[in-house]
Structures are given as C-alpha cells and as structure tokens.
Amino acid sequence: MLRTHTGAYFTLSDQLAMIGIGLFLAAGALWFTRPRVRADADGVEVRNLLGARHFPWTEVEQVSFPDGSPWARLELPHDEYVPVVAIQAIDGEHAVTAMRELRRIRREAGTPAEHG
C-alpha cells in the first residue's frame, strides 16, 4: 500500500492546542451558568456574569420585572438598578415562582411591598 502526503501533520503541540481550545470553549459555555440570586432576612446577594454583590433590604426600593425586560432587577435609590440575570423571562413559570419567593422574603424582612 502506497502512502501519500496529505499536507496535514498533527504533532503533539497541535493536539495539546486542540485540547486547550476545547477547554477554553467549555469554560466559556459554563460561564453563562454563573448567575445566581440568594435572599434571606438580611438582604439579597446577586451574582451575575462579572461579580457578586450583597444588598441589604433597606437599600432595595423594589424588586421588579419590567415589561419586555429579559430579566428581573433590583431597584435601588437614585434611579439605579441591578439586573438579576438568574431570573430570566425565558424561564416562564420558574421566573414567576422565583419573583414571588424573592418578594415574599423581602416582605417578611419587614420592607414595604412594591409593585412591578
């Protein structure tokens, strides 16, 4: 059997590079699973793609889900807000349940009720 040159040689460095690219792409895909929201009587911790912050309920004016918005948000003083990427409109009933639970925890913490 005669072997002919195809012009493609995969050396060890090529194979290691392919593994590295695969790991990089996997890490990128997993990065989108990072968002989380945790709430208790003291406040709410929001972890989005780039970092986590804790807000005491006294700083949160409202927990809202504006019409047409892709995710919920915490309304803060001075017209500021923080997106809550963990609660997304595309999740349908799960998002509704999460918003009800977040508002319940806030209400039980002794903060005024909100609309939105």
Secondary structure, 3 states (H helix, E strand, C coil): CCCCCCCCCCCHHHHHHHHHHHHHHHHHHHHCCCCEEEEECCEEEEECCCCEEEEEHHHCCEEECCCCCCEEEEEECCCEEEEEEEEEHHHCHHHHHHHHHHHHHHHHCCCCCCCC
